[in-house]
Amino acid sequence: MGYKGRKRLAIFILVIGLPAYIVLAVTMMNIAPGFAKPIELLIYVLLGVGWIFPLKWVFMGIGQANPDQEDEHN
C-alpha cells in the first residue's frame, strides 16, 4: 500500500475506527461481571494499548514527508 493509501487509512482508523473500538471496549467492560480493581485496571490498560500493535504498520512514517514524491528542492 502506498503512502497516500496508508495516510487515508490512518485518518479513517483515527476518526471512525478508534471511537468505535472505545465504545466496544467500554460496552464489553460494562457487560462483564465485576472484577477486582487491579484486574480491571490491567484490562483497561491492555485494551487501551493493545489496539495499536496490529495497526502499527499503518501509522509508521505517516508524519514524514511523502517518500514516493520526487524531491523538488534539488
C-alpha positions in Angstrom: 0.0 0.0 0.0 1.3 3.4 -0.9 1.9 6.4 1.3 -1.4 8.1 0.3 -3.4 5.0 0.9 -1.8 4.4 4.3 -2.4 8.1 5.2 -6.1 7.8 4.2 -6.4 4.5 6.1 -4.8 6.1 9.2 -7.2 9.0 9.2 -10.1 6.6 8.8 -8.9 4.5 11.7 -8.4 7.5 13.9 -11.8 9.2 13.1 -14.1 6.1 12.7 -12.3 3.0 14.0 -10.8 4.2 17.2 -14.1 5.8 18.6 -15.9 2.6 17.6 -13.3 0.5 19.4 -13.6 2.6 22.5 -17.4 2.2 22.6 -16.9 -1.6 22.1 -14.3 -1.9 24.8 -16.4 0.1 27.4 -19.5 -1.8 26.5 -17.7 -5.1 27.0 -16.4 -3.9 30.4 -19.9 -2.9 31.4 -21.4 -6.2 30.4 -18.6 -8.2 32.1 -19.0 -9.2 35.8 -17.3 -7.0 38.4 -13.6 -7.7 38.6 -11.2 -6.6 41.4 -9.9 -3.1 40.8 -6.3 -4.1 39.9 -7.6 -6.6 37.3 -10.0 -4.1 35.9 -7.2 -1.6 35.6 -5.0 -4.1 33.8 -7.8 -4.9 31.3 -8.3 -1.2 30.6 -4.6 -0.7 30.1 -4.4 -3.7 27.7 -7.4 -2.6 25.8 -6.0 1.0 25.6 -2.6 0.0 24.3 -3.5 -3.3 22.5 -5.2 -1.7 19.5 -2.1 -0.1 18.2 0.1 -3.2 17.7 -2.0 -4.8 14.9 -2.2 -1.3 13.2 1.4 -0.2 13.8 2.3 -0.7 10.1 -0.4 1.8 9.1 0.9 4.7 11.2 4.7 4.2 10.6 6.1 7.2 8.8 2.7 9.0 8.2 4.0 12.2 9.8 7.0 12.3 7.5 7.2 13.8 4.0 5.9 11.6 1.2 8.7 9.2 0.2 7.0 8.5 -3.2 7.2 12.2 -4.2 10.3 13.4 -6.0 12.4 15.9 -4.1 11.8 19.3 -5.9 14.3 21.3 -3.9 17.4 20.0 -5.7 
